[in-house]
Amino acid sequence: MLVSATEMLKKAVEGKYAVGQFNINNLEWTKAILLTAQENNSPVILGVSEGAGKYMTGMKTVAAMVKAMVEDLKITVPVALHLDHGSYDGAYGCIEAGFSSIMFDGSHYPIEENIAKTKELVDVCHSKGISIEAEVGSIGGEEDGVVGAGEVADPAECKMIADLGVDFLAAGIGNIHGKYPENWKGLDFDALAKIKDQIGDLPLVLHGGTGIPAEMIQKAISLGVAKINVNTECQLYFQEATRKYIEAGKDLEGKGFDPRKLLAPGFEAIKTIVKEKMELFGSINKA
């Protein structure tokens, strides 16, 4: 049974912790994240980018897989299935497919159009019990081929979007997707505090959670960030574990070439990093 992310993030704001959004790319990813959430009694958000959805043959397949897996693995912690950086059409596709949460990224539209489209989607989502995230100021780095520079969102624009009734807000505070460059200046906490002043208790979302130092993450959480997105880090852990397995020649021993064996070290590595993140975010035993 999937739930919207509204309740879990409200609780996170009150309890001064954050819920991780871990992006899924295939069955192994999904299973690893769900089991880790259950084992650590943590709420969890499964993020799906439009590119990953396409890779998995479509959002209907993704929703069917996640729902069946929650049931078959007897997952009892709150799980939200969330569209990450959704386009306008993509948002409607995921609403139809049975997602419990969506992000509409209208940050590339002029602010008036972003507001009109967001407002419309807020009404549609809320009529179906689905939570909705919006974005102000594009998040830097690369996300499915879209490159941004790590902008800082305008607090007044944040308030305009927040007032449309979105359930949580992604606001750029110098964070970027992917690996952080050597000369990265860090998160802009002054901007974060100003945004928080404007939007009150509305949960804030930090995109590009990979590579932000732990103390910065903790400070961001203390300032009202309640959802942190992690994707690149899981991919790097998966890649590292798979590389070690192959370099050690394990795929050539016995039935080591069986994909179930070949993907097992990467699967375990994802479980490791997801648990570490849940510890850092403070979501363990908060289900």
Backbone bond lengths (Angstrom), bond angles and torsions (degrees), N, CA, C in turn:
res aa  C-N    CA-C-N  psi(-1)  N-CA   C-N-CA  omega(-1)  CA-C   N-CA-C  phi
1 M - - - 1.466 - - 1.539 109.46 -
2 L 1.308 116.47 114.98 1.465 120.11 179.32 1.523 109.75 -84.84
3 V 1.334 115.59 149.19 1.473 120.03 176.96 1.527 109.21 -124.06
4 S 1.312 116.22 160.60 1.463 118.63 174.55 1.533 106.76 -73.69
5 A 1.330 116.35 165.06 1.472 119.51 -176.81 1.524 112.13 -88.88
6 T 1.331 117.82 -2.19 1.467 120.69 -173.26 1.528 112.80 -59.07
7 E 1.324 115.27 -52.69 1.469 120.46 -175.30 1.525 111.09 -64.72
8 M 1.345 116.74 -46.34 1.469 119.50 -176.95 1.534 111.55 -62.48
9 L 1.342 116.52 -33.56 1.467 118.92 -179.01 1.524 112.22 -80.61
10 K 1.328 116.95 -31.10 1.473 119.57 173.09 1.523 109.46 -60.39
11 K 1.337 115.24 -45.78 1.468 120.67 179.35 1.528 110.33 -62.56
12 A 1.329 116.11 -37.40 1.469 120.27 -179.23 1.525 111.11 -65.44
13 V 1.335 116.70 -41.33 1.472 120.30 177.93 1.533 109.22 -61.36
14 E 1.327 115.53 -46.68 1.478 120.04 -179.61 1.526 111.47 -63.08
15 G 1.329 115.93 -40.84 1.473 120.33 -176.31 1.520 114.19 -88.51
16 K 1.323 117.93 1.50 1.473 123.37 179.57 1.541 112.68 56.05
17 Y 1.325 115.42 47.20 1.467 120.41 171.23 1.519 107.04 -134.52
18 A 1.314 117.59 179.56 1.468 120.41 178.05 1.520 109.64 -130.28
19 V 1.332 115.44 150.35 1.470 121.60 174.85 1.524 107.45 -98.45
20 G 1.309 116.47 134.23 1.464 120.07 179.25 1.510 111.67 -81.12
21 Q 1.338 115.15 136.50 1.464 119.97 165.82 1.516 105.47 -101.92
22 F 1.315 115.92 116.56 1.457 121.25 179.06 1.519 107.61 -109.79
23 N 1.326 115.97 123.36 1.459 118.71 -177.07 1.517 111.40 -76.10
24 I 1.324 115.55 141.85 1.470 119.84 179.38 1.529 109.54 -107.12
25 N 1.323 114.39 146.95 1.467 120.71 -179.16 1.520 112.81 -125.68
26 N 1.330 116.15 -16.70 1.469 120.11 -178.98 1.539 109.04 -168.46
27 L 1.316 116.10 -172.29 1.467 121.13 -177.37 1.530 111.77 -63.93
28 E 1.340 116.88 -44.32 1.466 120.41 -178.18 1.525 111.18 -58.66
29 W 1.327 114.83 -46.16 1.469 121.88 179.98 1.534 109.84 -56.56
30 T 1.332 114.64 -49.30 1.468 121.06 -175.14 1.526 110.68 -63.05
31 K 1.322 115.13 -47.54 1.467 121.31 -178.86 1.539 110.72 -62.35
32 A 1.320 117.07 -43.88 1.472 121.42 -178.58 1.524 110.63 -61.55
33 I 1.323 116.72 -44.37 1.474 120.94 -176.39 1.529 110.55 -70.44
34 L 1.330 116.81 -43.52 1.471 119.91 179.51 1.532 111.80 -63.05
35 L 1.331 116.63 -44.45 1.472 119.48 -179.58 1.524 110.91 -64.71
36 T 1.328 116.73 -39.35 1.473 120.10 -179.75 1.529 110.30 -65.52
37 A 1.326 116.46 -39.81 1.470 120.46 178.19 1.532 109.78 -62.77
38 Q 1.324 116.28 -44.44 1.471 120.60 -179.18 1.536 110.81 -65.07
39 E 1.327 116.39 -46.04 1.473 121.03 -178.31 1.531 111.57 -62.24
40 N 1.323 116.80 -29.91 1.471 120.41 -176.65 1.526 112.83 -105.91
41 N 1.350 114.81 8.89 1.467 121.03 177.27 1.536 110.97 51.22
42 S 1.339 114.83 47.42 1.468 120.47 -177.63 1.527 110.67 -117.56
43 P 1.347 116.78 138.60 1.469 118.24 170.03 1.533 108.39 -64.71
44 V 1.312 117.07 156.24 1.471 118.91 -177.99 1.531 110.69 -150.02
45 I 1.325 114.83 149.73 1.467 121.40 175.62 1.524 107.32 -118.89
46 L 1.330 116.00 123.58 1.465 120.47 175.94 1.524 107.45 -93.33
47 G 1.313 116.96 118.02 1.464 120.98 -179.44 1.521 110.67 -95.83
48 V 1.319 116.16 141.33 1.464 121.06 177.28 1.530 108.11 -132.45
49 S 1.324 116.49 117.13 1.470 118.70 174.93 1.523 108.02 -79.82
50 E 1.319 116.63 162.41 1.471 118.40 179.99 1.528 110.95 -63.31
51 G 1.330 116.20 -33.82 1.470 120.00 178.29 1.519 111.55 -65.13
52 A 1.337 116.01 -43.61 1.468 120.37 179.58 1.524 110.11 -67.15
53 G 1.339 116.37 -37.01 1.463 120.37 178.07 1.518 111.54 -61.77
54 K 1.323 114.99 -42.02 1.470 121.39 178.87 1.531 109.55 -64.18
55 Y 1.333 115.34 -43.19 1.475 121.39 179.54 1.528 110.44 -58.67
56 M 1.343 116.40 -38.35 1.470 120.74 -179.32 1.529 111.66 -87.05
57 T 1.304 116.73 19.21 1.486 127.59 174.40 1.519 114.19 79.56
58 G 1.313 118.76 2.58 1.463 119.72 176.19 1.520 112.28 133.73
59 M 1.319 115.57 158.15 1.462 121.30 -174.45 1.531 113.45 -68.53
60 K 1.338 117.31 -25.46 1.473 119.54 176.80 1.528 109.64 -65.76
61 T 1.331 115.67 -42.05 1.472 120.83 177.92 1.524 109.63 -61.28
62 V 1.332 115.66 -45.82 1.468 120.82 -178.03 1.533 110.12 -60.30
63 A 1.335 116.76 -50.05 1.469 120.76 -177.84 1.529 110.75 -62.37
64 A 1.337 116.73 -41.43 1.470 120.52 -179.78 1.532 110.41 -64.44
65 M 1.334 116.09 -42.69 1.472 120.71 179.99 1.535 110.76 -63.01
66 V 1.328 115.99 -47.69 1.466 119.76 -176.78 1.525 110.88 -64.52
67 K 1.333 116.77 -44.90 1.474 119.82 -179.35 1.529 110.88 -62.17
68 A 1.329 116.63 -44.28 1.467 120.41 -179.71 1.526 110.68 -65.40
69 M 1.332 116.23 -38.33 1.458 120.49 -178.11 1.530 111.41 -68.01
70 V 1.331 116.29 -40.74 1.469 120.96 177.93 1.540 108.87 -58.19
71 E 1.322 114.98 -41.42 1.466 120.68 -179.87 1.532 111.49 -70.54
72 D 1.331 116.25 -50.31 1.469 120.44 -175.05 1.528 112.98 -68.31
73 L 1.322 117.17 -32.58 1.475 120.18 179.58 1.539 111.05 -88.65
74 K 1.339 115.72 2.18 1.477 121.64 -179.30 1.534 111.35 53.19
75 I 1.321 114.72 50.97 1.469 120.44 178.86 1.528 108.64 -80.60
76 T 1.325 116.39 123.30 1.471 120.02 -178.14 1.530 112.55 -110.53
77 V 1.344 117.49 -11.71 1.481 119.02 178.32 1.529 108.73 -74.08
78 P 1.344 118.43 156.47 1.470 119.68 179.05 1.535 111.76 -64.47
79 V 1.332 115.51 127.83 1.472 121.73 178.62 1.526 108.90 -124.89
80 A 1.323 116.18 124.77 1.468 120.64 173.65 1.529 107.89 -109.69
81 L 1.317 115.96 137.25 1.470 121.52 174.94 1.523 106.58 -104.68
82 H 1.336 115.14 116.37 1.471 121.43 -164.31 1.530 111.78 -124.31
83 L 1.312 115.98 128.78 1.469 120.85 173.25 1.526 108.16 -74.93
84 D 1.330 116.45 127.33 1.470 121.49 -178.44 1.526 109.62 -99.11
85 H 1.325 117.10 130.32 1.475 122.16 179.17 1.526 112.41 48.88
86 G 1.316 115.32 53.03 1.459 119.42 -176.79 1.515 113.43 -75.60
87 S 1.328 114.97 142.72 1.467 120.41 169.96 1.528 107.14 -79.40
88 Y 1.308 116.27 173.47 1.469 121.93 179.12 1.538 109.94 -59.74
89 D 1.341 116.48 -50.87 1.472 120.32 179.70 1.525 111.35 -67.32
90 G 1.329 114.57 -38.53 1.469 119.72 179.69 1.519 111.51 -61.36
91 A 1.333 115.83 -37.82 1.464 120.79 179.84 1.528 109.87 -61.62
92 Y 1.334 115.86 -46.45 1.472 119.14 179.32 1.533 111.05 -64.25
93 G 1.324 116.35 -37.30 1.471 120.43 178.43 1.525 111.60 -60.70
94 C 1.345 116.60 -40.04 1.468 120.70 -178.35 1.518 112.34 -76.50
95 I 1.325 116.23 -32.25 1.472 120.01 175.41 1.534 107.67 -61.22
96 E 1.320 114.99 -44.69 1.473 121.71 179.89 1.531 111.96 -66.09
97 A 1.335 115.95 -37.37 1.473 120.51 -176.56 1.524 112.76 -73.72
98 G 1.346 116.73 -15.46 1.464 118.83 178.16 1.520 115.21 103.12
99 F 1.320 117.26 21.59 1.474 120.31 174.08 1.530 108.47 -67.40
100 S 1.330 116.48 154.13 1.472 119.21 -179.23 1.522 111.94 -102.10
101 S 1.344 116.26 -4.08 1.459 120.53 -178.17 1.527 108.14 -158.03
102 I 1.337 116.60 145.28 1.456 118.07 176.24 1.519 110.80 -137.96
103 M 1.316 114.73 153.47 1.454 119.72 168.98 1.513 106.54 -112.33
104 F 1.326 115.23 125.64 1.462 118.99 171.58 1.518 106.84 -101.52
105 D 1.321 115.42 116.02 1.462 120.14 179.66 1.520 108.94 -97.98
106 G 1.320 115.98 90.52 1.468 120.62 178.33 1.516 111.56 -98.02
107 S 1.350 116.55 19.31 1.466 120.02 -172.37 1.535 112.70 -65.43
108 H 1.349 117.17 -19.47 1.479 119.19 -179.60 1.535 112.01 -88.82
109 Y 1.348 117.23 -7.31 1.472 119.56 176.68 1.531 109.32 -85.04
110 P 1.335 117.75 157.29 1.469 118.59 169.45 1.537 107.91 -58.05
111 I 1.321 117.60 149.47 1.467 121.32 -171.57 1.536 112.56 -54.28
112 E 1.352 118.62 -37.42 1.478 120.28 -179.34 1.532 110.57 -62.87
113 E 1.332 115.65 -42.92 1.475 119.73 -177.97 1.534 110.31 -70.86
114 N 1.331 115.37 -39.34 1.471 120.58 176.65 1.535 108.70 -57.26
115 I 1.340 116.51 -44.49 1.466 121.50 -179.16 1.533 110.91 -63.95
116 A 1.327 117.11 -46.30 1.475 120.63 -178.15 1.532 111.37 -61.82
117 K 1.333 116.22 -46.07 1.471 120.41 -177.99 1.536 110.78 -69.31
118 T 1.325 115.52 -39.56 1.469 119.22 -179.96 1.527 109.97 -63.82
119 K 1.334 115.76 -44.48 1.473 121.35 -178.98 1.538 110.45 -58.08
120 E 1.325 114.17 -46.02 1.468 119.79 180.00 1.531 110.51 -60.62
121 L 1.332 116.78 -45.60 1.461 120.67 -178.04 1.531 111.47 -69.41
122 V 1.332 117.64 -33.50 1.468 120.66 176.27 1.526 109.27 -59.17
123 D 1.340 116.76 -46.21 1.471 120.98 -179.06 1.525 111.33 -62.74
124 V 1.336 115.92 -44.96 1.470 120.22 -179.04 1.529 110.24 -64.40
125 C 1.344 116.82 -47.58 1.469 120.71 -178.08 1.528 111.30 -62.14
126 H 1.335 115.77 -46.52 1.461 118.42 -176.05 1.535 112.09 -67.54
127 S 1.325 116.13 -28.04 1.472 118.00 177.21 1.527 110.69 -69.00
128 K 1.343 116.39 -17.86 1.475 120.50 -178.44 1.531 112.50 -111.85
129 G 1.344 117.15 6.32 1.467 119.93 179.61 1.527 114.04 73.39
130 I 1.323 115.83 24.85 1.476 121.56 -179.81 1.532 108.84 -101.96
131 S 1.336 116.59 138.96 1.471 118.79 177.78 1.526 109.73 -86.09
132 I 1.341 115.54 154.16 1.470 120.02 -177.16 1.527 111.51 -135.73
133 E 1.330 114.19 133.78 1.466 123.57 177.72 1.522 108.16 -110.92
134 A 1.323 116.10 140.41 1.467 120.05 175.72 1.519 108.44 -122.62
135 E 1.332 116.08 165.13 1.461 120.82 -178.89 1.514 110.93 -125.43
136 V 1.330 114.85 139.42 1.465 121.15 174.24 1.520 108.02 -124.81
137 G 1.326 117.02 127.86 1.467 120.62 -178.37 1.510 107.47 74.10
138 S 1.328 118.99 121.74 1.464 117.93 -171.99 1.517 110.57 -71.61
139 I 1.332 114.82 141.09 1.465 121.32 178.33 1.522 106.69 -76.99
140 G 1.313 117.03 135.74 1.472 119.72 -175.48 1.510 113.98 -71.43
141 G 1.335 114.39 -179.22 1.459 120.49 178.04 1.513 111.38 81.73
142 E 1.328 115.14 -162.97 1.463 119.27 -175.86 1.515 110.98 -116.21
143 E 1.323 115.85 130.43 1.457 122.22 177.10 1.516 106.43 -134.40
144 D 1.331 116.10 108.02 1.468 120.07 -178.89 1.534 111.67 50.22
145 G 1.325 115.83 45.73 1.465 120.13 175.69 1.514 115.07 84.06
146 V 1.352 118.15 -5.53 1.464 120.35 178.25 1.527 107.55 -94.88
147 V 1.333 116.71 119.47 1.458 119.82 -175.95 1.522 111.10 -108.04
148 G 1.332 116.79 129.18 1.468 122.35 176.40 1.515 109.05 -127.13
149 A 1.333 117.13 169.25 1.466 119.48 -171.18 1.523 115.40 -104.17
150 G 1.310 119.40 1.98 1.457 119.58 -178.73 1.512 111.23 89.13
151 E 1.325 115.87 49.91 1.464 120.47 -176.68 1.529 111.45 -72.71
152 V 1.330 113.95 162.81 1.457 119.92 174.59 1.531 106.89 -107.71
153 A 1.327 115.45 126.37 1.470 120.33 -175.38 1.525 111.29 -70.26
154 D 1.315 115.67 149.81 1.463 123.18 177.21 1.535 108.32 -81.04
155 P 1.353 118.30 120.67 1.475 120.36 -177.33 1.530 113.53 -56.71
156 A 1.326 117.45 -33.71 1.480 120.01 179.69 1.528 110.61 -67.00
157 E 1.350 115.81 -40.74 1.482 119.77 176.93 1.528 109.85 -65.73
158 C 1.335 116.18 -37.11 1.471 119.97 178.16 1.522 109.91 -59.25
159 K 1.329 115.77 -42.48 1.464 119.53 -179.48 1.524 110.85 -65.52
160 M 1.345 116.60 -41.20 1.471 120.14 178.77 1.528 111.15 -58.14
161 I 1.318 116.28 -45.04 1.473 120.33 -179.01 1.533 110.12 -72.10
162 A 1.329 116.90 -40.82 1.469 120.51 179.72 1.529 110.69 -59.28
163 D 1.335 115.40 -39.36 1.464 120.66 -177.76 1.532 113.80 -68.16
164 L 1.332 117.15 -9.42 1.475 120.10 178.18 1.527 111.16 -78.18
165 G 1.329 115.48 -8.49 1.468 118.31 178.34 1.512 114.52 97.87
166 V 1.355 117.95 15.83 1.471 118.60 176.22 1.528 108.70 -64.37
167 D 1.330 116.40 156.99 1.464 120.66 -175.53 1.522 112.82 -88.27
168 F 1.330 116.57 -26.97 1.464 120.96 174.76 1.519 107.98 -156.76
169 L 1.325 114.99 158.60 1.464 120.22 -169.55 1.517 111.54 -130.36
170 A 1.343 115.48 128.95 1.467 121.26 172.84 1.520 107.51 -94.18
171 A 1.332 115.72 116.82 1.461 119.42 179.99 1.520 108.03 -123.16
172 G 1.326 116.47 128.97 1.459 119.94 179.86 1.520 110.60 -66.52
173 I 1.355 116.91 127.75 1.473 120.49 174.76 1.533 108.73 -130.80
174 G 1.353 114.68 40.06 1.460 119.89 179.63 1.517 113.44 90.75
175 N 1.344 116.79 2.22 1.468 121.18 178.54 1.526 110.21 -82.22
176 I 1.326 115.82 151.52 1.472 119.94 179.42 1.529 110.61 -135.60
177 H 1.326 115.05 159.91 1.466 120.70 175.31 1.524 109.59 -81.89
178 G 1.316 115.59 153.34 1.465 119.01 175.08 1.524 111.37 83.39
179 K 1.332 116.15 -160.40 1.462 120.25 -179.26 1.523 109.67 -78.15
180 Y 1.313 116.43 141.63 1.475 120.09 179.56 1.533 110.23 -81.36
181 P 1.350 116.58 137.23 1.469 118.83 179.05 1.535 110.89 -72.23
182 E 1.345 115.57 161.60 1.462 121.72 -178.90 1.529 112.28 -54.99
183 N 1.339 115.58 -38.05 1.473 119.57 -172.69 1.530 113.68 -92.58
184 W 1.352 116.36 17.90 1.468 119.87 -179.16 1.524 110.41 -62.20
185 K 1.311 116.67 136.18 1.476 121.00 -173.84 1.531 113.60 -86.53
186 G 1.320 117.47 -7.94 1.475 118.84 -178.93 1.518 111.44 94.32
187 L 1.320 115.98 175.00 1.458 120.94 -179.10 1.529 110.39 -74.97
188 D 1.318 115.80 146.79 1.462 121.64 179.75 1.535 108.97 -94.96
189 F 1.329 115.69 94.61 1.469 119.94 -174.96 1.530 112.88 -73.28
190 D 1.328 116.50 -26.72 1.476 119.45 175.85 1.523 109.07 -63.38
191 A 1.343 114.95 -45.09 1.470 119.63 178.75 1.526 109.62 -61.98
192 L 1.330 116.23 -41.66 1.468 120.54 -179.19 1.541 110.30 -61.22
193 A 1.324 116.78 -43.67 1.467 120.91 179.90 1.535 111.04 -63.80
194 K 1.343 116.39 -39.71 1.479 120.81 179.40 1.531 110.87 -65.73
195 I 1.336 115.83 -40.86 1.474 120.57 178.79 1.535 109.00 -63.46
196 K 1.330 115.16 -44.77 1.467 121.59 -179.16 1.536 110.54 -59.52
197 D 1.336 116.16 -40.76 1.474 120.77 177.45 1.525 110.90 -57.01
198 Q 1.324 116.12 -37.99 1.467 121.60 -176.31 1.526 112.61 -77.61
199 I 1.336 116.90 -34.15 1.479 118.37 -170.28 1.529 114.18 -106.50
200 G 1.326 117.48 -4.22 1.470 119.74 177.07 1.516 113.24 64.55
201 D 1.335 116.59 -130.38 1.467 121.20 -173.05 1.523 114.73 -85.48
202 L 1.326 116.93 4.58 1.474 118.59 -179.99 1.538 109.26 -62.21
203 P 1.342 118.03 128.01 1.468 119.22 -178.63 1.537 111.82 -62.93
204 L 1.318 115.25 137.49 1.467 121.10 177.19 1.519 110.09 -100.90
205 V 1.327 115.08 150.03 1.464 121.42 -177.78 1.522 109.68 -115.97
206 L 1.326 115.07 134.08 1.458 120.64 176.42 1.527 108.45 -107.52
207 H 1.322 115.94 110.19 1.470 120.49 175.72 1.525 108.47 -85.27
208 G 1.322 116.74 158.68 1.466 119.39 176.84 1.510 111.61 71.38
209 G 1.350 116.17 46.43 1.468 120.40 -176.85 1.519 114.38 -71.19
210 T 1.327 118.43 -13.06 1.464 121.41 -177.73 1.518 110.48 -74.08
211 G 1.334 115.97 125.65 1.462 119.80 171.77 1.516 114.67 87.69
212 I 1.340 118.34 1.24 1.464 119.53 173.64 1.526 107.00 -82.00
213 P 1.333 118.55 126.75 1.468 120.13 -177.76 1.529 112.38 -55.88
214 A 1.338 115.48 146.95 1.471 122.05 -174.74 1.526 112.73 -54.26
215 E 1.341 117.05 -42.15 1.474 118.21 -176.73 1.526 111.37 -67.25
216 M 1.338 116.93 -31.81 1.476 120.29 175.95 1.523 110.39 -67.85
217 I 1.341 116.10 -41.14 1.470 121.10 177.64 1.529 109.32 -59.35
218 Q 1.330 116.15 -46.73 1.464 119.86 -177.48 1.522 111.76 -64.91
219 K 1.331 115.95 -37.82 1.469 119.33 178.51 1.541 109.60 -66.83
220 A 1.327 116.44 -41.80 1.475 120.62 179.03 1.531 110.17 -60.51
221 I 1.335 116.66 -41.46 1.471 120.62 178.88 1.534 109.78 -63.15
222 S 1.338 116.51 -41.78 1.477 119.52 -179.45 1.524 111.25 -64.67
223 L 1.353 116.52 -21.96 1.469 121.11 179.65 1.534 113.43 -96.62
224 G 1.333 117.17 11.59 1.470 119.25 172.69 1.514 117.19 109.12
225 V 1.352 117.59 4.49 1.472 119.10 174.42 1.532 107.46 -76.20
226 A 1.344 116.62 125.24 1.468 120.16 -174.63 1.530 112.70 -120.93
227 K 1.331 116.65 -4.05 1.475 120.83 179.75 1.514 107.04 -141.54
228 I 1.321 116.35 126.48 1.467 120.67 -179.12 1.524 108.66 -125.82
229 N 1.331 115.21 128.26 1.460 120.57 -175.02 1.533 111.30 -95.21
230 V 1.327 114.65 130.53 1.460 121.21 -179.82 1.527 108.10 -128.29
231 N 1.330 115.83 127.21 1.455 119.69 176.70 1.520 110.32 -141.00
232 T 1.339 116.30 -57.56 1.470 121.07 -175.67 1.525 111.38 -55.44
233 E 1.329 116.79 -41.55 1.467 120.29 -176.34 1.527 111.89 -62.02
234 C 1.336 116.75 -41.18 1.473 120.11 176.57 1.527 109.85 -62.23
235 Q 1.333 115.41 -41.17 1.469 119.32 -179.80 1.520 111.00 -63.26
236 L 1.334 116.81 -41.24 1.470 120.74 -179.21 1.531 111.25 -67.30
237 Y 1.323 117.45 -39.98 1.465 120.89 178.02 1.525 110.76 -65.59
238 F 1.331 115.06 -42.00 1.472 120.89 179.22 1.530 110.04 -61.15
239 Q 1.327 115.30 -46.35 1.471 121.67 -177.94 1.527 110.72 -63.19
240 E 1.325 116.49 -44.03 1.463 122.17 -177.78 1.526 111.13 -62.17
241 A 1.335 115.88 -45.28 1.470 120.32 -178.70 1.529 111.20 -67.50
242 T 1.336 115.80 -38.18 1.472 120.32 179.68 1.531 109.85 -67.39
243 R 1.327 115.63 -42.29 1.472 121.13 178.90 1.539 110.31 -59.10
244 K 1.331 116.79 -45.84 1.474 120.65 -178.58 1.528 110.63 -61.24
245 Y 1.316 115.88 -42.23 1.469 121.64 -178.93 1.529 110.20 -60.23
246 I 1.325 115.32 -45.15 1.469 119.58 -177.43 1.525 111.17 -74.80
247 E 1.325 116.66 -40.89 1.473 118.96 179.69 1.528 111.85 -65.05
248 A 1.333 116.36 -27.91 1.471 120.20 177.77 1.536 110.89 -81.00
249 G 1.359 115.85 -1.16 1.461 120.22 177.99 1.521 114.16 73.43
250 K 1.328 116.46 16.20 1.481 119.75 -176.78 1.539 111.82 -65.59
251 D 1.332 115.43 -27.56 1.468 118.09 -179.91 1.523 111.71 -70.17
252 L 1.339 116.87 -13.04 1.463 120.60 -179.28 1.525 112.05 -99.60
253 E 1.344 116.36 -4.44 1.466 119.96 -179.75 1.532 109.91 -94.77
254 G 1.337 115.82 127.69 1.468 119.72 178.36 1.516 111.58 50.92
255 K 1.340 115.49 -127.77 1.468 119.87 179.85 1.531 110.29 -98.69
256 G 1.309 116.69 33.76 1.461 121.66 -178.06 1.518 114.34 -63.14
257 F 1.332 115.42 -13.70 1.469 119.89 179.20 1.526 112.29 -82.53
258 D 1.341 116.82 -13.03 1.466 121.27 179.03 1.535 108.08 -57.20
259 P 1.347 117.83 126.91 1.467 118.60 -176.45 1.532 113.46 -55.56
260 R 1.333 116.55 -28.49 1.467 118.77 178.79 1.528 110.34 -65.90
261 K 1.336 115.63 -34.12 1.476 119.80 177.81 1.534 110.43 -81.38
262 L 1.314 114.65 -40.45 1.466 121.24 -177.51 1.531 112.05 -62.17
263 L 1.330 116.50 -37.32 1.462 120.81 -176.84 1.531 113.23 -91.67
264 A 1.346 116.63 -8.67 1.469 119.77 -176.40 1.538 113.58 -61.11
265 P 1.347 120.07 -44.62 1.465 118.34 -179.57 1.538 112.23 -62.90
266 G 1.319 117.00 -37.71 1.461 121.11 178.03 1.521 110.90 -65.62
267 F 1.319 115.47 -39.42 1.465 122.37 177.70 1.532 109.98 -59.87
268 E 1.339 116.04 -47.92 1.471 120.57 179.53 1.529 111.17 -64.05
269 A 1.334 115.83 -36.44 1.469 120.25 -179.58 1.525 110.62 -64.79
270 I 1.326 117.06 -39.12 1.470 120.44 177.67 1.526 109.29 -63.36
271 K 1.332 116.80 -42.32 1.468 119.98 178.67 1.532 110.24 -58.73
272 T 1.317 115.77 -41.12 1.475 120.85 -179.41 1.523 111.54 -61.92
273 I 1.336 116.52 -50.54 1.474 119.54 -176.15 1.532 110.79 -69.81
274 V 1.326 117.69 -36.11 1.475 119.90 179.84 1.535 109.64 -65.00
275 K 1.332 116.94 -41.14 1.468 119.66 177.50 1.535 110.13 -62.80
276 E 1.327 116.77 -44.53 1.480 120.71 178.95 1.523 110.55 -57.14
277 K 1.327 115.86 -43.61 1.469 119.96 -179.22 1.529 110.97 -66.65
278 M 1.322 116.57 -40.99 1.469 119.93 179.01 1.530 110.50 -61.92
279 E 1.336 115.77 -37.54 1.472 119.93 176.54 1.516 110.16 -63.92
280 L 1.335 115.51 -47.43 1.465 120.78 -179.07 1.538 112.11 -62.82
281 F 1.337 115.60 -40.50 1.469 119.97 -177.64 1.527 112.26 -76.96
282 G 1.338 116.79 -17.49 1.467 120.85 178.92 1.516 114.82 82.65
283 S 1.343 117.07 21.39 1.477 118.96 -174.88 1.523 114.00 -93.52
284 I 1.347 117.45 -3.33 1.460 120.03 -178.59 1.534 110.19 -66.73
285 N 1.343 114.77 137.39 1.475 122.26 -176.84 1.522 113.95 61.62
286 K 1.354 116.13 25.42 1.471 120.09 177.63 1.530 112.03 -108.27
287 A 1.345 116.00 8.64 1.481 118.87 -178.19 1.523 110.39 -69.83
